[in-house]
């Protein structure tokens, strides 16, 4: 019987762009992560509260609630405040750098992005969360 590979961690990817959502999900699954998806801010909050993932990757510009609102709500909720958060957005480098930490993001990456840099950020956030 084939052995199932051990899952590294669970990651919720929230982006309203279906291509980016699929691309990220496939890449993370290939890397051994358990992946959940959300197409807007409300769904991201629902999924995060229901599944309590290790990490959430959030786009900022999403319908219902933006990524910063989702990050703030997750960090202010006793049940979800320990979830790592990476903001991945095309809002603009300086805006992302200044604003994302104010809402509780652990890391931020600008679109377009390189998978290597995203994966490094994921590892940093998960390492901090584990310690």
Secondary structure, DSSP 8 states (H G I E B T S, - for coil): ---------EEEEE-S-HHHHHHHHHHHHHTT-EEEEESSHHHHHHHHHHH--SEEEE-SS-SSS-HHHHHHHHHHSTTTTTSEEEEEESS-HHHHHHHGGGGT-SEEEESS--HHHHHHHHHHHHHHHH-
